[in-house]
Amino acid sequence: MTQKTISHELAKECIFTALMLLMEKQDYEKITITDIARRAGVSRMTYYRVYQDKDDIIKTHLIEAFDQMVMEINAQNNYTENDFFRCFFETVKKNEILFHNALKANMLEFVWRKVKEHTIALFRTFFRTNENSFLSNYRLCFFAGGFLHIAREWLETGMQEDVGTMVRLSCNITEKIRQVRNT
């Protein structure tokens, strides 16, 4: 890794941490780029070399979290719903502050799109289909939306249940849906 790359990654992490700390005390809308740069100990010029705007900080780190989750899932051959849910809830738990702040920053739509994007493979297995029709798209929206709201509720209620409980709950719900679909 070059010195420039190391500096870039360090600045990126400092800026991210600064925003997360600022969001503990202030509303997201009131936080300025100057506030973030000052807290991170970087110049505004450095800030803009790393991020385009304030939303970009959260979006970048959410994408990285989801990409890491997908890599972990794909590393398992023939993953199951249980594997998917476990990986998802472990990712949320590991990045609790990020996900909580994404909700506070009203980025639910962005998070939902990422969940939808990354549930396509599970959806195709779940409904045992390779169809790519308007109906399969609506099924995917239904499944991803419900799943996201379970994760959101878990975040908003302080993650009182452990990951295993959330995995069992999600598997039970998908099994009930599968039973209704097969009747």
C-alpha positions in Angstrom: 0.0 0.0 0.0 1.4 3.4 -0.9 1.8 6.3 1.5 -0.9 8.2 -0.5 -3.3 5.3 -0.1 -2.6 5.0 3.6 -3.2 8.7 4.0 -6.5 8.5 2.1 -7.7 5.6 4.2 -6.7 7.3 7.4 -8.5 10.5 6.4 -11.6 8.5 5.3 -11.7 6.7 8.7 -11.2 10.0 10.7 -13.9 11.7 8.8 -16.3 8.8 9.3 -15.6 8.6 13.0 -16.0 12.4 13.3 -19.4 12.3 11.7 -20.5 9.3 13.9 -19.4 11.2 17.1 -21.0 14.5 16.0 -24.3 12.6 15.3 -24.4 11.5 19.0 -24.8 15.2 20.0 -26.4 17.0 17.0 -29.1 16.5 14.4 -27.6 15.3 11.1 -29.1 18.2 9.2 -27.3 20.7 11.5 -23.8 19.2 11.0 -21.7 21.0 8.5 -18.7 19.9 6.4 -16.6 22.3 8.4 -17.8 20.7 11.7 -16.9 17.2 10.3 -13.5 18.3 9.0 -12.6 20.2 12.2 -13.6 17.2 14.4 -11.6 14.8 12.1 -8.6 17.1 12.1 -8.4 17.4 8.3 -8.8 20.3 6.0 -12.0 20.9 3.9 -9.8 20.2 0.8 -8.9 16.8 2.3 -12.5 16.1 3.1 -13.5 16.8 -0.5 -10.8 14.5 -1.8 -12.3 11.7 0.2 -16.1 12.4 0.1 -18.4 14.3 -2.2 -20.8 15.4 0.5 -22.1 14.5 4.0 -24.4 11.8 2.8 -21.5 10.2 0.9 -19.8 9.3 4.2 -22.7 7.2 5.4 -23.4 5.7 2.0 -19.8 4.7 1.4 -19.6 2.9 4.7 -23.0 1.2 4.3 -21.9 -0.1 0.8 -18.7 -1.4 2.4 -20.6 -3.1 5.1 -23.1 -4.7 2.6 -20.2 -5.7 0.3 -18.4 -7.4 3.2 -21.6 -9.2 4.1 -22.0 -10.4 0.5 -18.4 -11.6 0.4 -19.0 -13.6 3.6 -22.2 -15.2 2.2 -20.6 -16.0 -1.1 -17.6 -17.6 0.6 -20.1 -20.3 1.8 -21.1 -22.8 -0.8 -24.9 -23.4 -0.9 -25.7 -20.9 1.8 -29.1 -21.2 3.5 -31.6 -18.7 4.6 -30.2 -19.2 8.1 -26.7 -18.3 6.8 -28.0 -15.2 5.1 -30.0 -14.0 8.1 -27.1 -14.7 10.4 -24.6 -12.8 8.2 -27.1 -9.9 7.8 -27.8 -9.5 11.5 -24.2 -9.9 12.5 -23.3 -7.1 9.9 -25.9 -4.8 11.4 -24.8 -5.6 15.0 -21.1 -5.0 14.1 -22.0 -1.7 12.4 -24.7 -0.7 14.9 -23.7 2.9 15.2 -23.5 3.3 11.4 -26.9 1.7 10.8 -28.5 3.7 13.6 -27.1 6.9 12.3 -28.2 6.0 8.7 -31.8 5.8 10.1 -31.4 9.1 12.0 -30.1 10.7 8.7 -33.3 9.5 6.9 -31.3 7.2 4.6 -33.8 4.4 5.0 -34.5 4.4 1.2 -30.8 4.0 0.5 -30.5 1.1 3.0 -33.7 -0.5 1.6 -32.2 -0.4 -1.9 -29.0 -2.1 -0.7 -31.0 -4.8 1.2 -33.1 -5.4 -1.9 -30.0 -5.6 -4.1 -28.4 -8.1 -1.8 -31.5 -10.3 -1.2 -32.0 -11.1 -4.9 -30.0 -14.4 -4.7 -31.9 -15.4 -1.5 -35.2 -14.4 -3.0 -34.6 -16.7 -6.0 -33.8 -19.6 -3.8 -36.6 -18.8 -1.4 -39.3 -18.8 -4.2 -37.4 -21.4 -6.2 -37.5 -19.4 -9.4 -35.3 -17.8 -11.9 -38.1 -15.8 -13.4 -37.4 -12.1 -14.0 -40.9 -10.8 -14.3 -42.8 -7.9 -12.8 -44.3 -10.5 -10.4 -40.9 -11.6 -9.1 -39.9 -8.0 -8.7 -43.0 -7.3 -6.5 -42.2 -10.4 -4.5 -38.7 -9.2 -4.0 -39.9 -5.8 -2.9 -42.3 -7.4 -0.4 -39.6 -9.7 1.1 -36.9 -7.0 1.2 -39.2 -4.4 2.7 -40.5 -6.7 5.5 -36.9 -7.8 6.2 -35.7 -4.3 6.4 -38.5 -3.3 8.8 -37.6 -6.2 11.1 -34.0 -4.9 11.1 -35.1 -1.4 11.7 -37.3 -2.3 14.6 -34.4 -4.3 16.1 -32.2 -1.2 15.8 -34.8 1.2 17.1 -35.5 -0.9 20.2 -31.9 -1.1 21.2 -31.0 -4.6 19.7 -32.2 -6.3 22.9 -32.5 -9.6 21.2 -29.3 -11.5 20.3 -28.4 -12.3 16.7 -29.5 -15.9 17.1 -33.0 -14.8 18.1 -33.3 -12.5 15.1 -32.1 -15.3 12.8 -34.7 -17.7 14.2 -37.4 -15.1 13.9 -36.6 -14.4 10.3 -36.4 -18.1 9.4 -39.8 -18.7 11.1 -41.3 -15.8 9.1 -40.0 -17.1 5.8 -41.2 -20.6 6.6 -44.7 -19.3 7.3 -44.7 -17.4 4.0 -43.5 -20.5 2.2 -46.3 -22.5 3.9 -49.0 -20.0 2.8 -47.5 -19.9 -0.7 -47.7 -23.7 -1.0 -51.3 -24.0 0.1 
